[in-house]
Amino acid sequence: MKKLTLAFCVLTLGSSAVIAATGDVEAGKTKSALCVPCHGVDGNSNINPIWPKLAGQHENYLVKQLQDFQSKIRNDPTMVPMSASLDEQGILDVAAYFSSKTVKFTPIESSLVASGEKIYRGGNTADKVPACVACHGLSGKGNPVANYPTVGGQNAGYVVKQLHDYKNGVRKPEGVAAIMKDIAMNMSDNDMKAVADYIQNMQ
């Protein structure tokens, strides 16, 4: 299964749409003022566990998500109106700013971390869940060329919510990202929580 997942990720690199981000970090710092209450001044959200850390995320990935919120491909009651306040250059600038920041790791105590590591690195053959490492990397840094996001250090609550959103059809990924729906469909709640706790503890 790990080989199949790796093959999928390698084969789809060439077909992934990568945006040529040309944002201005200083302009993005100013334009990110509306983002601060939820995501933090440096992109390290620590207020609500279901709000994601944006610090250090791949610039192109942030651009794509903001564009998806604007078009409602990714329909979120908070982010749709927030993204609507940004023009095309504003999206590029905000993405450049948060991408330039450094993620702050906030490990948590959890009895599920060990099982989460096994799933992340080797998958769960019983549930037909492939290893996360094939696309998101050993240290969770993702793949900017394929536009696979950084996940290492991400808030566990946010990771669980996104997996549920994929599974329940709330989040409708397109192109190569559509594999996330297939993966989430096979994950139990316990698998999701275990992987999420491991991800938050990654450094």
MARPAPA-275573 format. One record per residue (C-alpha): x, y, z; residue in three letters. Coordinates in pm, 1 decimal. Each point is the difference from the previous one (the first is absolute). Layout:
% MARPAPA-275573
<c1:X&c2:Y&c3:Z&aa:ALA>
...
//
This chain:
% MARPAPA-275573
<c1:0.0&c2:0.0&c3:0.0&aa:MET>
<c1:284.9&c2:237.9&c3:81.2&aa:LYS>
<c1:148.1&c2:-64.5&c3:-343.9&aa:LYS>
<c1:-332.1&c2:68.6&c3:-168.8&aa:LEU>
<c1:-45.8&c2:324.9&c3:189.1&aa:THR>
<c1:352.1&c2:111.7&c3:-78.8&aa:LEU>
<c1:-50.0&c2:-84.0&c3:-365.6&aa:ALA>
<c1:-319.2&c2:203.6&c3:-5.6&aa:PHE>
<c1:172.5&c2:302.7&c3:148.6&aa:CYS>
<c1:296.1&c2:-23.9&c3:-236.4&aa:VAL>
<c1:-216.4&c2:-47.7&c3:-308.2&aa:LEU>
<c1:-218.9&c2:298.4&c3:81.3&aa:THR>
<c1:281.0&c2:248.5&c3:52.5&aa:LEU>
<c1:3.6&c2:99.1&c3:-361.9&aa:GLY>
<c1:-375.9&c2:53.0&c3:-16.8&aa:SER>
<c1:-31.0&c2:219.9&c3:309.1&aa:SER>
<c1:-90.0&c2:361.5&c3:-66.2&aa:ALA>
<c1:261.1&c2:216.3&c3:169.4&aa:VAL>
<c1:-68.2&c2:370.4&c3:31.5&aa:ILE>
<c1:291.4&c2:235.5&c3:-59.7&aa:ALA>
<c1:-38.7&c2:196.3&c3:321.9&aa:ALA>
<c1:155.4&c2:346.8&c3:-6.5&aa:THR>
<c1:-120.4&c2:150.0&c3:324.0&aa:GLY>
<c1:161.7&c2:275.6&c3:203.0&aa:ASP>
<c1:71.5&c2:-97.3&c3:360.8&aa:VAL>
<c1:-11.8&c2:352.9&c3:144.3&aa:GLU>
<c1:-323.9&c2:82.0&c3:-178.9&aa:ALA>
<c1:-138.3&c2:-333.1&c3:117.8&aa:GLY>
<c1:78.5&c2:86.3&c3:361.4&aa:LYS>
<c1:-228.0&c2:303.7&c3:-25.0&aa:THR>
<c1:-271.3&c2:-179.9&c3:-195.6&aa:LYS>
<c1:-4.6&c2:-291.3&c3:244.7&aa:SER>
<c1:-149.3&c2:214.9&c3:278.8&aa:ALA>
<c1:-340.7&c2:-167.0&c3:-38.4&aa:LEU>
<c1:162.4&c2:-342.5&c3:31.6&aa:CYS>
<c1:172.5&c2:70.1&c3:332.1&aa:VAL>
<c1:-292.6&c2:-60.2&c3:241.3&aa:PRO>
<c1:-26.9&c2:-364.3&c3:-112.0&aa:CYS>
<c1:340.6&c2:-87.1&c3:-144.5&aa:HIS>
<c1:227.9&c2:212.5&c3:216.1&aa:GLY>
<c1:228.1&c2:285.8&c3:-96.2&aa:VAL>
<c1:267.8&c2:-245.1&c3:-116.0&aa:ASP>
<c1:-234.6&c2:-268.6&c3:-131.9&aa:GLY>
<c1:27.5&c2:-220.5&c3:307.4&aa:ASN>
<c1:-360.3&c2:-40.0&c3:110.3&aa:SER>
<c1:-24.4&c2:-103.3&c3:363.3&aa:ASN>
<c1:-348.1&c2:122.0&c3:95.0&aa:ILE>
<c1:-230.5&c2:-263.3&c3:-143.8&aa:ASN>
<c1:137.5&c2:-345.5&c3:-95.3&aa:PRO>
<c1:-218.7&c2:-18.2&c3:-310.6&aa:ILE>
<c1:162.5&c2:313.3&c3:-145.7&aa:TRP>
<c1:311.8&c2:-87.1&c3:-201.0&aa:PRO>
<c1:353.1&c2:121.2&c3:33.2&aa:LYS>
<c1:99.3&c2:177.2&c3:-320.9&aa:LEU>
<c1:361.7&c2:72.0&c3:88.2&aa:ALA>
<c1:245.4&c2:-170.0&c3:-233.0&aa:GLY>
<c1:-269.7&c2:-139.4&c3:-226.9&aa:GLN>
<c1:93.6&c2:-17.4&c3:-369.1&aa:HIS>
<c1:-79.9&c2:330.5&c3:-165.7&aa:GLU>
<c1:-168.7&c2:-154.5&c3:-302.7&aa:ASN>
<c1:-218.4&c2:-216.1&c3:222.6&aa:TYR>
<c1:-121.2&c2:303.0&c3:196.8&aa:LEU>
<c1:-77.2&c2:182.3&c3:-324.0&aa:VAL>
<c1:-204.0&c2:-295.1&c3:-126.8&aa:LYS>
<c1:-199.3&c2:-28.0&c3:322.8&aa:GLN>
<c1:-85.9&c2:370.2&c3:4.1&aa:LEU>
<c1:-106.2&c2:-20.2&c3:-364.2&aa:GLN>
<c1:-213.7&c2:-303.9&c3:81.0&aa:ASP>
<c1:-166.6&c2:185.0&c3:287.5&aa:PHE>
<c1:-77.4&c2:292.5&c3:-230.8&aa:GLN>
<c1:-155.4&c2:-226.7&c3:-260.7&aa:SER>
<c1:-170.6&c2:-210.8&c3:271.5&aa:LYS>
<c1:162.3&c2:-317.5&c3:-127.2&aa:ILE>
<c1:100.6&c2:-13.9&c3:362.7&aa:ARG>
<c1:-308.9&c2:135.4&c3:172.1&aa:ASN>
<c1:59.9&c2:119.7&c3:354.9&aa:ASP>
<c1:-232.2&c2:251.8&c3:171.8&aa:PRO>
<c1:293.2&c2:190.9&c3:146.9&aa:THR>
<c1:260.8&c2:-20.2&c3:-271.6&aa:MET>
<c1:-224.1&c2:74.3&c3:-299.2&aa:VAL>
<c1:-76.1&c2:358.1&c3:113.3&aa:PRO>
<c1:355.2&c2:48.8&c3:129.7&aa:MET>
<c1:153.7&c2:-99.6&c3:-331.4&aa:SER>
<c1:-247.5&c2:221.5&c3:-187.4&aa:ALA>
<c1:174.9&c2:305.2&c3:144.5&aa:SER>
<c1:320.5&c2:-83.9&c3:-189.9&aa:LEU>
<c1:70.3&c2:75.3&c3:-363.4&aa:ASP>
<c1:231.6&c2:-218.7&c3:-208.4&aa:GLU>
<c1:315.6&c2:178.1&c3:116.2&aa:GLN>
<c1:-125.5&c2:1.6&c3:357.4&aa:GLY>
<c1:-27.2&c2:-378.6&c3:-5.1&aa:ILE>
<c1:356.2&c2:-28.4&c3:-127.3&aa:LEU>
<c1:129.4&c2:243.5&c3:262.6&aa:ASP>
<c1:-176.0&c2:-163.7&c3:295.4&aa:VAL>
<c1:118.5&c2:-343.5&c3:-113.8&aa:ALA>
<c1:357.7&c2:127.1&c3:-31.5&aa:ALA>
<c1:-13.1&c2:149.3&c3:350.0&aa:TYR>
<c1:-125.8&c2:-308.6&c3:183.0&aa:PHE>
<c1:225.8&c2:-228.2&c3:-202.7&aa:SER>
<c1:299.6&c2:205.5&c3:114.2&aa:SER>
<c1:-73.7&c2:-57.0&c3:369.3&aa:LYS>
<c1:130.1&c2:-291.3&c3:206.0&aa:THR>
<c1:-241.4&c2:-253.9&c3:143.9&aa:VAL>
<c1:9.9&c2:-33.1&c3:378.1&aa:LYS>
<c1:-33.8&c2:-357.5&c3:120.8&aa:PHE>
<c1:-240.3&c2:-66.0&c3:285.8&aa:THR>
<c1:22.7&c2:-371.2&c3:90.7&aa:PRO>
<c1:-291.2&c2:-158.8&c3:185.6&aa:ILE>
<c1:-30.8&c2:-291.8&c3:238.5&aa:GLU>
<c1:-186.4&c2:-283.8&c3:-168.2&aa:SER>
<c1:-10.4&c2:-376.6&c3:33.3&aa:SER>
<c1:-75.2&c2:-21.4&c3:-372.3&aa:LEU>
<c1:325.2&c2:148.0&c3:-131.4&aa:VAL>
<c1:174.4&c2:-337.1&c3:-42.9&aa:ALA>
<c1:-286.1&c2:-149.6&c3:-201.1&aa:SER>
<c1:-28.0&c2:324.4&c3:-195.0&aa:GLY>
<c1:364.8&c2:-24.6&c3:-95.8&aa:GLU>
<c1:-53.4&c2:-354.9&c3:-128.7&aa:LYS>
<c1:-288.2&c2:112.5&c3:-219.4&aa:ILE>
<c1:181.0&c2:312.2&c3:-120.8&aa:TYR>
<c1:313.0&c2:-192.9&c3:-93.2&aa:ARG>
<c1:-143.0&c2:-336.6&c3:-101.7&aa:GLY>
<c1:-373.5&c2:38.6&c3:-50.8&aa:GLY>
<c1:-268.6&c2:-230.5&c3:136.8&aa:ASN>
<c1:-36.3&c2:-300.4&c3:-228.1&aa:THR>
<c1:-304.4&c2:-130.9&c3:188.8&aa:ALA>
<c1:-194.4&c2:316.3&c3:-86.2&aa:ASP>
<c1:169.5&c2:49.9&c3:-338.9&aa:LYS>
<c1:150.4&c2:328.4&c3:113.9&aa:VAL>
<c1:327.9&c2:85.5&c3:-178.3&aa:PRO>
<c1:298.3&c2:157.8&c3:171.9&aa:ALA>
<c1:-15.8&c2:378.5&c3:31.0&aa:CYS>
<c1:378.1&c2:19.2&c3:-33.4&aa:VAL>
<c1:-8.9&c2:-67.8&c3:-374.4&aa:ALA>
<c1:-144.1&c2:342.6&c3:-77.0&aa:CYS>
<c1:63.9&c2:202.8&c3:316.6&aa:HIS>
<c1:353.9&c2:-120.5&c3:72.9&aa:GLY>
<c1:174.8&c2:-145.6&c3:302.7&aa:LEU>
<c1:9.7&c2:334.1&c3:178.0&aa:SER>
<c1:-340.8&c2:113.8&c3:-125.9&aa:GLY>
<c1:135.0&c2:270.5&c3:-230.8&aa:LYS>
<c1:-210.3&c2:-107.6&c3:-296.4&aa:GLY>
<c1:103.8&c2:63.7&c3:-358.8&aa:ASN>
<c1:-16.5&c2:356.2&c3:-136.8&aa:PRO>
<c1:44.6&c2:-115.4&c3:-359.0&aa:VAL>
<c1:-306.5&c2:-224.4&c3:18.7&aa:ALA>
<c1:-176.6&c2:250.7&c3:229.2&aa:ASN>
<c1:-29.7&c2:-254.8&c3:280.3&aa:TYR>
<c1:-15.5&c2:204.0&c3:321.3&aa:PRO>
<c1:225.7&c2:3.4&c3:300.6&aa:THR>
<c1:-176.3&c2:-178.9&c3:285.1&aa:VAL>
<c1:273.8&c2:-40.3&c3:261.4&aa:GLY>
<c1:-86.3&c2:189.0&c3:317.3&aa:GLY>
<c1:-353.8&c2:80.0&c3:-113.6&aa:GLN>
<c1:-270.0&c2:23.2&c3:266.5&aa:ASN>
<c1:-148.7&c2:-345.6&c3:54.5&aa:ALA>
<c1:-354.9&c2:135.0&c3:26.0&aa:GLY>
<c1:31.5&c2:158.2&c3:-343.2&aa:TYR>
<c1:139.9&c2:-320.6&c3:-153.1&aa:VAL>
<c1:-288.4&c2:-206.0&c3:139.0&aa:VAL>
<c1:-254.7&c2:251.8&c3:-126.8&aa:LYS>
<c1:146.6&c2:-3.2&c3:-350.6&aa:GLN>
<c1:2.9&c2:-380.3&c3:-13.2&aa:LEU>
<c1:-365.2&c2:-5.0&c3:105.1&aa:HIS>
<c1:-80.0&c2:269.9&c3:-257.4&aa:ASP>
<c1:162.4&c2:-210.2&c3:-272.4&aa:TYR>
<c1:-185.3&c2:-309.5&c3:115.3&aa:LYS>
<c1:-338.7&c2:172.7&c3:24.6&aa:ASN>
<c1:33.4&c2:188.1&c3:-327.4&aa:GLY>
<c1:15.7&c2:343.1&c3:162.7&aa:VAL>
<c1:339.2&c2:52.3&c3:-154.5&aa:ARG>
<c1:10.7&c2:-98.7&c3:-366.9&aa:LYS>
<c1:361.8&c2:-23.4&c3:-116.2&aa:PRO>
<c1:75.9&c2:21.9&c3:-370.4&aa:GLU>
<c1:266.5&c2:-158.7&c3:-218.4&aa:GLY>
<c1:269.3&c2:-199.7&c3:177.3&aa:VAL>
<c1:-123.0&c2:123.7&c3:339.6&aa:ALA>
<c1:-314.6&c2:-208.8&c3:-53.2&aa:ALA>
<c1:192.7&c2:-293.7&c3:146.1&aa:ILE>
<c1:-62.1&c2:156.0&c3:342.1&aa:MET>
<c1:-369.8&c2:-79.3&c3:-20.3&aa:LYS>
<c1:73.9&c2:-364.0&c3:-83.9&aa:ASP>
<c1:247.5&c2:-25.1&c3:286.6&aa:ILE>
<c1:-230.8&c2:166.2&c3:253.2&aa:ALA>
<c1:-290.0&c2:-224.4&c3:-100.5&aa:MET>
<c1:194.3&c2:-299.7&c3:131.6&aa:ASN>
<c1:118.7&c2:159.0&c3:322.6&aa:MET>
<c1:-169.3&c2:-66.8&c3:332.0&aa:SER>
<c1:-44.8&c2:281.5&c3:251.0&aa:ASP>
<c1:274.5&c2:-157.0&c3:208.8&aa:ASN>
<c1:238.1&c2:-11.7&c3:-297.8&aa:ASP>
<c1:-67.9&c2:366.9&c3:-72.3&aa:MET>
<c1:64.2&c2:105.3&c3:359.7&aa:LYS>
<c1:315.8&c2:-210.8&c3:22.3&aa:ALA>
<c1:148.8&c2:140.0&c3:-322.0&aa:VAL>
<c1:-97.3&c2:355.4&c3:97.7&aa:ALA>
<c1:165.5&c2:-29.7&c3:342.2&aa:ASP>
<c1:314.5&c2:-137.5&c3:-157.9&aa:TYR>
<c1:3.3&c2:280.9&c3:-256.4&aa:ILE>
<c1:-25.6&c2:269.3&c3:268.0&aa:GLN>
<c1:295.3&c2:-159.0&c3:180.6&aa:ASN>
<c1:219.4&c2:-9.2&c3:-312.4&aa:MET>
<c1:301.8&c2:229.5&c3:-1.7&aa:GLN>
//
